[in-house]
Amino acid sequence: QVHLVESGGGLVQPGGSLRLSCAASGFTFSSYTMSWYRQAPGKQRELVAIVSSGGATNYADSVKGRFTISRDGAKNTVYLQMNSLNPEDTAVYSCNVRAWAGGKWSDFWGQGTQVTVSS
């Protein structure tokens, strides 16, 4: 079955960097668009970045120029490089794939990884 496992979160000072990883299994990784979402306390989940199967990327305005999404087909892993972090980036970050499984399209999520930006 589809399985997504995030890692790389933690506590970082403002202006610092983190790289999140999402290891994927149970589906043909190279065929699907992968996304990173985040949810801050008391706020709705928001799309942060997306990378298509062909490598095209798109970002939320709030992270453009600071975050970079990438994918490694050999490792079935999607990454989110986060630079110039600020307290507003504090959230649980989750990766997502909308995949064909069990005869239907479904959204699959990892367990999430906490990112806290604080001095």
N, C-alpha and C positions, 0 to 999 in steps of 0.2 A: 504494500500500500504506500501511498504518498507520505513522505516523512521529511520534515524540515527542522533543522536544529541550528539555532542561532548561538553565537558566542562573540566575545570581544567587548561586551559592555563593561562599565565600571564608573568610578568617580574620577573626574578630570577637572582641572582648574580652567577658568575662562581663558580663551585663547589657545587652549590645548587641542590635541588631536586624538582620535580613536579610529580603529578599523574594525568594523563588524564583519562577521562571516556568517553565511547561511549554507550549511551542507544539506544537499538535497538527495533524495533517493526515492525509488518506487515509481518513477516515470522517466520518459525520455527528455532529459534536462535540456538538450540542445534544441528541442522543438518549441519550447514555451517561453513566453515573456515572464520575467521575474520582477517582483516589486518589493520595495521596503516601505513600510508604514510606521507611524509612531502615534502613541497616545499618551498625552500628558494628563496628570490628575485633574479631573473635573472637566476635561475637554473631549471632543469627539476625535476618533481616530482619523488621521490625515495621511494622504499619500505623500511620501517624501521623494521617491525616485523610482524610475522604472527603466528596465533594459529589455529590449526585444530579443527574440531569438537570433536576429542578425546583428545585434550589438548597438542598435540605435538607443539613445538615452533621452530621458526627459526628467525634469526636476520641478519640485515646488519652488515658487518664487523665493520663499524664505530661506532656501538652502543653496540656490544657484550661486556658483562661484566658490562655494565652500565645501560642498559634498561631491563625491564622485562615486557612481555606481559602476561596477564591472562584473564580468562573469568569466569563469574558467571552466570550459567544457571538459577538460581532462580530469578535473577534480569535482565536477558537478557542484560547484560552489559559486555563490554570488556574494560580492563584497560591497561594503559601503564605507568608503574612506571619508571621514568627517574631520575637517580642519576648522580653525578659528571658531571653536565652539563657544557658545554663550549660554547663560542660564535658561534662556527660552528653548534651548534644544533638549532640556531635561525631559525624558519620556521613556516609556517602554517601546523598544523598537522591535518590529516583527517582520519577517519576510513572508511573502505570499506568492502563490502560483494559482492561476485558474487553469485547471487541467481536466482533460477528458478521462474519467475513471468510473467504472461501474455502469457504463452506458449513459452517462450524463456529464455535463460540465459542472464542476464544483470548485469552490474556493477552499484552498488548504493553507493553513497557518502553522508557523512554528510556535514555540512556547513563549518567545519574546526574550529580550535581554535589556536590562535596565541601564540607561545612560543618565548619569547625574553630573551636571556641570555646576560646580560651586567652589568658592574659595574657602 
